[in-house]
Amino acid sequence: MDELIVSRMSFEEIAPIVPYVIEGRLRVRNTENTVWFGAKLGDEVVGVVSCVLRRAYIYYNTDFVKKEFRKKGIYTRLFEERDKYVVTLNRDLIRAKCTRYSLNHYLKNGFTATAKGGSLTPVEKKLGKS
């Protein structure tokens, strides 16, 4: 099996996974303030996460791993890589809206639910500025 490579990528690099993300009923928004992280096995992009740099906070968006690659730690690696990047940005708040699939992962990583969600639960995590 190929080695898993997780790194910051351009939208063009993660583009092959976009149809799978959309099929999974997630939105894909790429703006000038969106930063993408992808997971590759060989030449195949198997997972992706992003964050959007907003003025007052960071918004975590588009968390997705292809179905056949789930439960292998790929999402955890992507989440960690994004977290490492965000810590360098000197912001004090991260927000996200979680599906029922990602909510527990966010809660285990220091986020708190800010409201009861229907299909999406809003969460946030306060960071100490250095």
N, C-alpha and C positions, 0 to 999 in steps of 0.2 A: 504494500500500500504506500502511496505517495505521502510525503511529509506535509502536514498542515501548515500553511503559511498565512498568518493573520497580519494585515498591515493597512495603513491608510491608502486609499485608492481614489482615483478620479472616477467621475460618473461614467465615463466611457469604459473604464476597466470593469466596473460592476454591471454594466449594461446587459450582459448575457443572462443575468439572474432576474432582471426586472419583470419579464413576463410571468415568472413563477411567483414573484411577490404579488403581482396584480391578481393572478389566479387564486392566491391565498387570501384575497379580499382585503389587502392592505394597500394604502395609497403610497405612491412614490412621488415625492416632491423634491426637485433638485433646484436650488436657488444658489445665488452667489455666496450665501452664508451657510450652505450645507457642507458638512465634512463627512465623507464616507469611509467606512472600514469594511474590508472584505476578507473572507476566508477562502483560500484556494487549496484544492487538492490536485496536484499536477497543474493542468491548464484550466481546470474547471472551478468557477466561482460557485461555492456551495452554501455560502451564508453572507449576510450583510447587515450592518447596523449603521445608523447615521446620527449626527447631532446637528442642530441648527443653532447658530450663534445669534442670539437676540441681545438687544441692548442691556436688559436687566437680568437675564438668566440664559441658561443653556436648555434647549429642548431636545430630549432624546426621541428619536423617530425611526421608523422603518426597521424594526428588529425582525429578521427572517433567516431561517435555515431551511434548505430544501428538505422535504419530508424524509427521504431515504438516508439523510445524514444527521437526523435528530437523535438525541440521547447519546451523543458521543463527545460531549464537552465543547463542541464548536461554538455554541452560543455563549457559553461562559468565557471562552477566550476572546470572542469579539467584544463582549461587554467590558472585560478587563482592559482591553486595548483602548477602547473609547474612554473609559474612566481615567486611564493614565494620561491621555491627551487633555481631557477636560480639566484636570487638576492644574495643568500648566497655564490655564487661561485667566486665572485670578478673578473668577466670578464666585458668587456666594450661594447660587441657587441653581438646581437642576430640576426641570419639570418633565413629565411624560404622561401619556395616557396609555394604560395597559389593557391588553386583552386578558381574558381569563387564563390564557396560556403563559403569559409573561409576568403576571402580577406577583406570584410568589417569589420569582427571581428578584424582582425589584425590592420587595419587602425584605428579603434576606440580605440585600445589599444596602440597607440603611435608608430606604425610601419609606415614606409614610403616605397612606391614602388620605387625600384631602376632601374627599366626598364619596358618597356611594355611587358607583357607576352602574349603568345598564350594561351595555356591551363593552364599554370602556370605562376604566376607573382612573381618575386623575391622581397622580402621585407627585411628591416632591422630596428633595433632599437638600438640606442646608449644608453648605461647605464653609469651613473657616478660611477666610482669606489669609494668605501668608504675607 
